[in-house]
Amino acid sequence: MSSMCERADEYLALRRGLGFKLGRPGQLVCQFASYCAEVGSDIVTTELALAWARQPRGSRQLWWSYRLAAVRGFARYLHALDIRHEIPPADLLPVGVRRAEPFIYSAAEIAALMTAARALPHPLMSATYETYIGLLAATGMRAGEAIALDRHDLNWSEQVLVVRNAKFGKSREIVLHPTTLEALEEYDSLRSRHIPRPQTPAFFVSTYRTRLNYNNVAFVFHRLTTSSGLTPRSARCRPRLHDLRHTFAVRTLVDWYEAGVDVAERMHLLTTYLGHTQPAYTYWYLSATPELLGLVGQRLELQLGQLP
């Protein structure tokens, strides 16, 4: 192993020890370290980082910028150890921050996705994806958190699901609605019939008896959005797996407004339930849907009408 690859391993171990997952960025850092070894350089230069980041040719600058950002963090770490390492300037390969517009699913659209999942060819596969999508919609869990669930993370008697070592190494408990618990129990029973001696502790399993893989899940989900008739609402608003989490957050606020409760007072509960460290991160998931704006407007009119 080259010295640069060793430094990359040390850097990633340090960052992950601080709670950062560094999935794709970690892969890119290792690829860059291997690239440095191939060209015979044990020093990071801006020119070298830029040449690597602009691969493959013809890719969008957004992707190049993402690759360079991964290198920049690594270079900053190396520069602290040896000032010969250059940190690529932040204004190289600039891209405007363009947030994708969340696709807020209606109840009918979520039902259509689950119906499409039931049409998948293998009975275990269809049950897995139907239950997986239903769990994300009912709890607002991150897609990766549901994939990482193990069978012992379900406390059936307490109706609680435990999310372990989530973002930033945090763990939390999620209280489940009785209907959600019932659906999970049905899937647990079906999975046990198909795989009586599982080789993985994973709750959701593939037809290969392994834990689900995120890339495969995203691919199947895209197929389900197509087969269920879901289409993009705009160039920036396409049905994504992660948007089920956005939908849960918005739906929760709508339910609170309809119930007439103090939404501001309850926001910390939603923050905790979603696994955020502060409310600012929760607000990122809230979209001004017509339904939500209408309820907010009604609440505002009532408050203004009570003013002297």
C-alpha positions as CSV (number, residue, x, y, z in Angstrom):
1,M,0.0,0.0,0.0
2,S,1.3,3.5,-0.9
3,S,2.0,6.1,1.7
4,M,-0.8,8.2,0.2
5,C,-3.3,5.4,0.6
6,E,-2.2,4.9,4.2
7,R,-2.8,8.6,4.8
8,A,-6.2,8.3,3.2
9,D,-7.1,5.4,5.6
10,E,-5.9,7.4,8.6
11,Y,-7.9,10.5,7.5
12,L,-11.1,8.4,6.9
13,A,-10.7,6.6,10.3
14,L,-10.4,10.0,12.0
15,R,-13.4,11.5,10.4
16,R,-15.5,8.4,10.9
17,G,-14.5,8.3,14.5
18,L,-16.1,11.8,14.8
19,G,-19.3,10.4,13.5
20,F,-19.1,11.1,9.7
21,K,-20.2,8.2,7.5
22,L,-18.3,9.3,4.4
23,G,-19.7,6.6,2.2
24,R,-19.3,7.9,-1.4
25,P,-16.8,10.7,-0.3
26,G,-14.7,8.0,1.4
27,Q,-14.5,6.0,-1.8
28,L,-13.5,9.1,-3.7
29,V,-10.7,9.9,-1.3
30,C,-9.3,6.4,-1.7
31,Q,-9.6,6.6,-5.5
32,F,-7.7,9.9,-5.4
33,A,-5.0,8.4,-3.2
34,S,-4.6,5.6,-5.7
35,Y,-4.4,8.1,-8.5
36,C,-1.6,9.9,-6.7
37,A,0.3,6.6,-6.3
38,E,-0.2,5.8,-10.0
39,V,1.3,9.2,-11.1
40,G,4.1,8.8,-8.6
41,S,3.2,11.8,-6.4
42,D,3.2,11.7,-2.6
43,I,2.2,15.4,-2.4
44,V,-1.2,16.8,-3.2
45,T,-1.1,19.8,-5.5
46,T,-4.0,21.8,-6.8
47,E,-3.1,20.9,-10.3
48,L,-3.1,17.2,-9.5
49,A,-6.4,17.4,-7.6
50,L,-8.0,19.3,-10.5
51,A,-6.9,16.8,-13.1
52,W,-8.3,14.0,-11.1
53,A,-11.6,15.8,-10.3
54,R,-12.3,16.5,-14.0
55,Q,-12.8,12.8,-14.7
56,P,-14.5,11.3,-16.5
57,R,-14.5,13.7,-19.4
58,G,-17.9,14.9,-20.4
59,S,-19.4,14.7,-16.9
60,R,-21.4,17.6,-15.4
61,Q,-19.4,20.2,-13.5
62,L,-21.6,19.3,-10.5
63,W,-20.0,15.9,-10.3
64,W,-16.5,17.3,-10.8
65,S,-17.1,19.8,-8.0
66,Y,-18.3,17.0,-5.7
67,R,-15.1,15.0,-6.5
68,L,-12.9,18.0,-5.8
69,A,-14.8,18.7,-2.5
70,A,-13.9,15.2,-1.3
71,V,-10.2,15.8,-2.1
72,R,-10.3,19.2,-0.5
73,G,-11.1,17.8,2.9
74,F,-8.4,15.2,2.6
75,A,-5.9,17.9,1.4
76,R,-6.7,20.1,4.4
77,Y,-5.9,17.2,6.7
78,L,-2.6,16.5,4.9
79,H,-1.7,20.2,4.9
80,A,-1.9,20.2,8.7
81,L,0.7,17.5,8.8
82,D,2.9,18.8,6.0
83,I,2.5,22.3,4.5
84,R,3.8,21.1,1.1
85,H,0.4,19.7,0.5
86,E,-1.8,22.3,-1.3
87,I,-5.5,22.8,-0.5
88,P,-7.5,23.3,-3.7
89,P,-9.3,26.8,-3.5
90,A,-13.0,26.7,-2.8
91,D,-13.8,28.7,-5.9
92,L,-12.5,26.0,-8.3
93,L,-15.2,24.2,-10.3
94,P,-17.9,26.3,-8.7
95,V,-21.6,25.2,-8.9
96,G,-24.6,27.0,-7.6
97,V,-26.4,25.4,-4.7
98,R,-29.5,24.0,-6.4
99,R,-31.7,22.1,-4.0
100,A,-33.9,19.5,-5.6
101,E,-37.5,20.3,-4.9
102,P,-39.0,17.6,-2.7
103,F,-41.6,15.4,-4.2
104,I,-44.3,15.4,-1.6
105,Y,-46.3,12.2,-2.1
106,S,-50.0,12.0,-1.6
107,A,-51.5,9.1,0.3
108,A,-52.8,7.7,-3.0
109,E,-49.3,7.9,-4.6
110,I,-47.7,6.0,-1.7
111,A,-50.4,3.4,-2.0
112,A,-49.7,3.2,-5.7
113,L,-46.0,2.6,-5.0
114,M,-46.8,-0.2,-2.5
115,T,-49.3,-1.8,-5.0
116,A,-46.5,-1.7,-7.7
117,A,-44.2,-3.4,-5.2
118,R,-46.7,-6.2,-4.7
119,A,-46.4,-6.9,-8.5
120,L,-42.7,-7.7,-8.3
121,P,-42.0,-11.2,-9.5
122,H,-40.6,-12.9,-6.4
123,P,-42.9,-13.1,-3.3
124,L,-40.1,-12.2,-0.9
125,M,-38.9,-9.3,-3.0
126,S,-42.4,-7.9,-3.4
127,A,-43.1,-8.2,0.4
128,T,-39.7,-6.6,1.2
129,Y,-40.2,-3.5,-1.0
130,E,-43.9,-3.1,0.0
131,T,-43.0,-3.2,3.7
132,Y,-39.9,-1.1,3.2
133,I,-41.7,1.7,1.4
134,G,-44.5,1.6,4.0
135,L,-42.1,1.8,6.9
136,L,-40.3,4.9,5.4
137,A,-43.7,6.6,4.8
138,A,-45.0,5.8,8.2
139,T,-41.9,6.8,10.2
140,G,-39.9,9.2,8.2
141,M,-36.8,7.1,8.7
142,R,-33.8,7.6,6.5
143,A,-33.6,5.1,3.7
144,G,-30.2,3.8,4.9
145,E,-31.5,3.5,8.5
146,A,-34.3,1.1,7.4
147,I,-31.7,-0.9,5.4
148,A,-29.5,-1.2,8.4
149,L,-32.2,-2.5,10.7
150,D,-31.6,-5.9,12.3
151,R,-34.3,-8.3,13.5
152,H,-33.4,-7.6,17.1
153,D,-34.0,-3.9,16.6
154,L,-37.7,-4.5,16.7
155,N,-39.2,-4.6,20.2
156,W,-42.6,-6.2,19.5
157,S,-43.9,-6.0,23.1
158,E,-43.1,-2.3,23.5
159,Q,-44.0,-1.4,19.9
160,V,-40.7,0.3,19.5
161,L,-38.1,0.2,16.7
162,V,-34.5,1.0,17.6
163,V,-32.3,2.9,15.1
164,R,-28.7,2.2,16.0
165,N,-25.6,4.2,15.0
166,A,-27.4,6.5,12.6
167,K,-26.1,9.8,11.4
168,F,-23.3,11.2,13.5
169,G,-23.3,7.9,15.5
170,K,-26.7,8.7,17.2
171,S,-29.2,6.1,18.2
172,R,-32.9,6.6,18.9
173,E,-36.2,4.8,19.5
174,I,-39.2,5.1,17.2
175,V,-42.6,4.4,18.6
176,L,-44.7,2.5,16.0
177,H,-48.3,2.8,15.2
178,P,-50.2,-0.5,15.7
179,T,-50.9,-0.8,11.9
180,T,-47.2,-0.3,11.1
181,L,-46.3,-2.9,13.7
182,E,-48.8,-5.3,12.2
183,A,-47.3,-4.9,8.8
184,L,-43.8,-5.5,10.1
185,E,-45.0,-8.6,11.9
186,E,-46.5,-10.0,8.7
187,Y,-43.3,-9.4,6.8
188,D,-41.2,-10.9,9.6
189,S,-43.4,-14.0,9.4
190,L,-43.2,-14.2,5.6
191,R,-39.4,-13.7,5.6
192,S,-39.0,-16.5,8.1
193,R,-41.0,-18.9,5.9
194,H,-38.8,-18.1,2.9
195,I,-35.5,-18.0,4.8
196,P,-35.8,-20.2,7.9
197,R,-32.0,-20.1,8.5
198,P,-31.0,-16.5,7.6
199,Q,-27.3,-15.8,7.0
200,T,-27.7,-12.1,8.0
201,P,-29.3,-10.4,11.0
202,A,-30.9,-7.9,8.7
203,F,-34.6,-7.3,9.0
204,F,-35.1,-6.5,5.3
205,V,-33.4,-9.1,3.1
206,S,-32.9,-9.6,-0.6
207,T,-33.7,-12.7,-2.6
208,Y,-30.0,-13.6,-2.3
209,R,-30.5,-13.8,1.5
210,T,-28.4,-10.7,2.1
211,R,-29.0,-7.3,3.5
212,L,-30.4,-4.9,1.0
213,N,-28.0,-2.7,-1.0
214,Y,-28.9,1.0,-1.2
215,N,-28.0,1.3,-4.9
216,N,-30.2,-1.7,-5.7
217,V,-33.0,-0.3,-3.6
218,A,-32.8,3.0,-5.4
219,F,-32.9,1.3,-8.8
220,V,-36.0,-0.8,-7.9
221,F,-37.7,2.2,-6.4
222,H,-37.2,4.1,-9.7
223,R,-38.8,1.2,-11.5
224,L,-41.7,1.3,-9.1
225,T,-42.3,5.0,-9.6
226,T,-42.5,4.4,-13.4
227,S,-44.8,1.4,-13.1
228,S,-47.1,3.2,-10.7
229,G,-47.4,6.1,-13.1
230,L,-45.6,8.7,-11.1
231,T,-44.0,11.4,-13.2
232,P,-41.7,14.4,-12.4
233,R,-43.6,17.6,-11.5
234,S,-40.8,19.7,-12.9
235,A,-37.1,19.3,-13.9
236,R,-36.2,19.7,-10.3
237,C,-39.0,17.8,-8.7
238,R,-38.8,14.1,-9.4
239,P,-40.0,11.2,-7.2
240,R,-37.1,10.1,-5.0
241,L,-36.8,7.6,-2.3
242,H,-35.6,10.2,0.2
243,D,-38.7,12.3,-0.5
244,L,-40.7,9.9,1.7
245,R,-38.9,11.5,4.6
246,H,-39.9,14.9,3.4
247,T,-43.5,13.7,3.0
248,F,-43.6,12.4,6.6
249,A,-42.4,15.7,8.0
250,V,-44.9,17.8,6.0
251,R,-47.7,15.3,6.7
252,T,-47.0,15.5,10.5
253,L,-47.3,19.3,10.4
254,V,-50.6,19.1,8.5
255,D,-52.0,16.6,11.0
256,W,-51.0,18.9,13.9
257,Y,-52.6,22.0,12.3
258,E,-55.8,20.0,11.6
259,A,-55.8,18.9,15.2
260,G,-55.5,22.5,16.4
261,V,-52.3,21.9,18.5
262,D,-49.5,24.4,19.0
263,V,-47.1,23.4,16.2
264,A,-44.2,25.5,17.4
265,E,-44.4,23.9,20.8
266,R,-44.3,20.4,19.2
267,M,-41.5,21.0,16.7
268,H,-38.9,19.6,19.1
269,L,-40.8,16.3,19.1
270,L,-40.5,16.0,15.3
271,T,-36.9,16.9,15.5
272,T,-36.2,14.1,18.0
273,Y,-38.3,11.6,16.1
274,L,-36.5,12.2,12.9
275,G,-33.1,11.9,14.6
276,H,-32.0,15.5,14.1
277,T,-29.7,17.3,16.6
278,Q,-31.5,20.7,16.2
279,P,-34.7,22.0,14.8
280,A,-32.9,23.9,12.0
281,Y,-32.2,20.5,10.3
282,T,-35.9,19.6,10.6
283,Y,-37.0,22.8,8.8
284,W,-35.0,21.6,5.8
285,Y,-37.6,18.9,5.3
286,L,-40.6,21.2,5.4
287,S,-42.1,22.3,2.1
288,A,-44.8,24.9,1.6
289,T,-47.5,22.6,0.1
290,P,-50.8,24.2,-0.8
291,E,-52.5,22.2,1.9
292,L,-50.0,23.2,4.6
293,L,-50.1,26.9,3.5
294,G,-53.9,26.8,3.6
295,L,-53.9,25.5,7.2
296,V,-51.3,28.1,8.3
297,G,-53.3,30.8,6.7
298,Q,-56.4,29.8,8.6
299,R,-54.5,29.7,11.9
300,L,-53.1,33.2,11.1
301,E,-56.6,34.6,10.4
302,L,-57.9,33.2,13.6
303,Q,-55.0,34.8,15.6
304,L,-55.4,38.2,13.8
305,G,-59.1,38.1,14.5
306,Q,-58.5,37.8,18.2
307,L,-56.3,40.9,18.3
308,P,-57.9,44.0,19.9
